[in-house]
C-alpha cells in the first residue's frame, strides 16, 4: 500500500511533532489557540494573531440550545444516551451554509470582490462592495455575513473588529464587510453584519483561506456542543424532547378493494 502523505504531524515510537515542533514543547510553552493556528497555517501565531483567533473561537462557541447545531446535538443525546460522540457528530452535521458555515461563503465573496477591484485598475473597496451587493440583489441571492434571525445588532461584531484593530490585523476584509453593510443600508435594506461576516473578515485579514470560515467555526462550536450534550444528559430525562407536530395531509381513507 502506498503510504499516506502528510505535512501536519509526524509520530513515531518516541516523538509526536506538529508541523515540526515537538508536542511536549508545545504543551509547555504554547496553548490550544497556538496549536490551532499552527495546524492550519503551518507556523506559530504572533501574539496579536493569537489574541484575535482566541476571540473568534470564544464568539462562536455557543449560541444557546435553540441554535440548529446545539438543538441537533441535544435531540440526538435525548434519544441515544449511550453515545456522546454520536450527539456531538449530530451537532457538527447541522453546520452548513445556512448555519455556521456562511463564513466560508463570505470569505469567498471578500476574496473575489477584492481581487476584482484590484484587477479593475484599483477600484476602491466601497465600489467593490456596492457592486457585490447589487449583483446579489439582482440575482435574489442571500448575502453571506449579513443579517441575523435573533440579533438586530450582533454584539460580537464590534468587539471582534475592535480587537483586530488593536492587534494590527484589521485590513481590507473588515473594510469590505463594513462597506457591504453600508451598501445594504443605502439600498433601504438594513442588514447588520453577523458573526459569520465578522469572522470571515478577520480571518481573511489574517491570511486564512475561505475554507477556514467553516473549519474555525466548527472548532469553536464543538466546545459548546460538548456542554450542551453534557447538560442534556445530566439535567434532562431520556426522550424528553417532543417536537409539536401538526398533520396537514390526507384525511383517513381506505384502500381500494381488490378483486379476488
C-alpha positions in Angstrom: 0.0 0.0 0.0 1.3 3.4 -0.9 2.0 5.5 2.3 -0.3 8.4 3.0 1.5 11.7 2.9 1.1 14.5 5.4 2.9 17.7 6.4 0.9 18.1 9.6 2.0 15.5 12.2 5.0 13.1 12.4 4.5 10.5 15.1 6.9 7.6 15.8 7.8 5.4 18.8 9.1 8.2 20.9 8.0 11.5 19.4 5.0 13.5 18.2 5.9 16.5 16.1 3.3 19.0 14.9 4.5 20.9 11.9 8.0 20.1 13.1 7.5 21.2 16.7 7.7 18.6 19.4 4.3 18.3 21.1 5.9 18.3 24.6 7.4 21.7 23.8 4.0 23.0 22.6 2.5 21.6 25.8 4.9 23.6 28.0 5.3 26.8 26.0 2.2 27.2 23.8 -1.6 26.9 24.2 -4.5 25.5 22.3 -5.1 28.5 20.2 -1.4 28.5 19.2 -1.8 24.9 18.2 -5.0 25.5 16.1 -3.2 28.3 14.3 -0.1 26.1 13.8 -2.1 23.2 12.5 -3.9 25.3 9.9 -1.2 27.8 8.9 2.0 25.8 9.4 3.6 28.4 11.6 3.2 29.8 15.1 0.9 32.7 15.6 2.1 36.1 16.6 0.7 37.4 19.9 -1.7 39.6 18.0 -3.0 36.8 15.8 -3.4 34.5 18.8 -5.5 37.1 20.7 -7.8 37.6 17.7 -8.2 33.9 16.9 -9.0 33.3 20.6 -11.7 35.9 20.4 -13.2 34.3 17.3 -13.3 30.8 19.0 -15.0 32.3 22.1 -17.5 34.2 19.9 -18.7 31.1 18.1 -18.5 28.6 21.0 -22.3 28.5 21.7 -25.4 30.4 20.9 -27.9 28.6 23.1 -29.8 25.3 22.7 -32.0 26.8 20.0 -29.2 27.1 17.5 -29.5 24.3 14.9 -26.2 22.6 15.8 -27.0 22.7 19.5 -30.6 21.6 19.1 -29.5 18.7 16.8 -26.9 17.6 19.4 -29.4 17.7 22.2 -32.0 15.8 20.2 -29.5 13.0 19.4 -28.5 12.9 23.1 -32.1 12.7 24.2 -32.7 9.6 22.1 -29.3 7.9 22.3 -27.8 8.4 25.7 -25.2 5.7 25.1 -23.2 7.6 22.5 -21.8 11.0 23.4 -19.8 11.1 20.1 -23.0 10.5 18.1 -24.6 13.5 19.7 -21.6 15.7 19.1 -21.4 14.5 15.5 -25.1 15.3 15.0 -24.4 18.8 16.1 -21.5 19.2 13.7 -23.6 17.7 10.8 -26.1 20.5 11.3 -23.4 23.1 10.4 -23.7 24.2 6.8 -24.0 27.2 4.6 -27.2 28.4 6.4 -25.9 27.8 9.9 -22.4 28.5 11.0 -20.9 28.0 7.6 -21.7 31.3 6.0 -18.2 32.5 7.0 -16.8 30.4 4.2 -19.1 31.9 1.6 -18.4 35.4 2.9 -14.7 34.8 2.8 -15.0 33.6 -0.8 -17.1 36.8 -1.6 -14.5 39.0 0.1 -11.5 37.4 -1.8 -13.3 37.5 -5.2 -14.5 41.1 -4.8 -11.2 42.4 -3.6 -9.4 40.6 -6.4 -11.8 42.0 -8.9 -11.3 45.5 -7.5 -7.5 45.1 -7.8 -7.9 43.9 -11.4 -10.2 46.8 -12.2 -7.5 49.4 -12.1 -7.5 49.5 -8.3 -11.2 50.2 -7.9 -12.0 51.2 -4.3 -13.4 48.8 -1.7 -16.7 50.8 -1.4 -17.3 50.4 -5.1 -16.5 46.7 -4.9 -18.9 46.1 -2.0 -21.7 48.1 -3.7 -21.2 46.0 -6.9 -21.3 42.8 -4.9 -24.5 43.9 -3.1 -26.1 44.9 -6.4 -25.3 41.6 -8.0 -26.7 39.6 -5.1 -29.9 41.7 -5.1 -30.3 41.3 -8.9 -29.9 37.5 -8.6 -32.1 37.4 -5.5 -29.4 35.5 -3.5 -28.7 35.9 0.1 -25.6 37.9 1.1 -23.4 35.8 3.4 -22.3 37.6 6.5 -25.2 40.0 6.8 -28.4 39.8 8.9 -29.3 37.7 11.9 -32.5 35.9 12.9 -32.1 36.8 16.6 -30.0 40.0 16.9 -30.8 43.4 15.4 -27.2 44.1 16.1 -24.8 41.2 16.7 -22.9 42.3 19.9 -19.9 40.2 19.0 -19.0 42.0 15.8 -17.8 45.4 17.1 -15.7 43.7 19.8 -14.1 41.4 17.2 -13.3 44.3 14.9 -12.0 46.4 17.8 -9.7 43.6 18.9 -8.5 43.1 15.3 -7.8 46.9 15.0 -5.9 46.9 18.3 -3.9 43.9 17.3 -3.0 45.5 14.0 -4.5 42.8 11.8 -7.6 44.7 10.6 -7.4 45.2 6.8 -9.3 45.1 3.6 -11.5 42.3 4.7 -13.1 44.3 7.5 -13.3 47.4 5.3 -15.1 45.4 2.6 -17.7 43.8 5.0 -18.4 47.2 6.6 -18.9 48.7 3.1 -21.2 45.8 2.2 -23.3 46.6 5.3 -23.4 50.2 4.3 -24.4 49.3 0.7 -27.4 47.3 2.1 -28.4 50.2 4.3 -28.1 52.7 1.5 -30.4 50.5 -0.6 -33.1 50.7 2.1 -32.4 47.1 3.4 -30.5 47.4 6.7 -28.7 44.1 7.3 -26.2 44.2 10.2 -23.0 42.3 10.0 -23.3 39.0 11.8 -20.7 36.8 13.4 -20.1 34.9 10.2 -19.3 38.2 8.4 -17.1 39.4 11.2 -15.3 36.0 11.4 -14.9 36.0 7.6 -13.4 39.5 7.5 -11.0 38.9 10.4 -9.8 35.5 9.1 -9.3 37.0 5.6 -7.2 39.8 7.0 -5.2 37.2 8.9 -4.4 35.3 5.7 -6.7 32.3 6.2 -8.2 30.6 3.1 -12.0 30.7 2.7 -12.5 27.1 3.9 -11.3 28.3 7.3 -14.6 30.1 7.6 -16.2 26.7 8.3 -13.2 25.0 10.0 -12.7 27.6 12.6 -16.4 27.8 13.4 -16.5 24.0 13.8 -13.5 24.1 16.2 -15.1 26.7 18.4 -18.6 25.3 18.3 -17.6 21.8 19.3 -16.7 23.2 22.7 -20.3 24.4 23.1 -21.8 21.2 21.8 -20.0 19.2 24.5 -21.5 21.4 27.1 -25.0 21.2 25.6 -24.8 17.4 25.4 -23.5 17.2 29.0 -26.3 19.3 30.3 -28.9 17.3 28.3 -27.5 14.0 29.8 -27.3 15.3 33.4 -30.4 17.5 33.7 -33.0 16.0 31.4 -34.7 12.7 31.1 -34.3 10.5 28.0 -36.7 11.1 25.2 -37.9 14.3 26.8 -37.8 16.3 23.5 -41.2 16.1 21.8 -41.5 18.4 18.8 -45.0 19.7 18.3 -46.3 18.3 15.0 -49.5 19.4 13.1 -50.6 16.9 10.5 -51.9 18.5 7.3 -52.0 15.6 4.9 -54.8 13.4 3.6 -57.8 12.6 5.7 -58.3 9.0 6.8 -59.1 6.8 3.8 -59.5 3.2 2.9 -57.5 1.1 0.5 -59.5 0.3 -2.6 -61.0 -3.1 -2.6 -59.2 -5.7 -4.8 -60.8 -8.4 -6.8 -60.1 -11.9 -5.7 
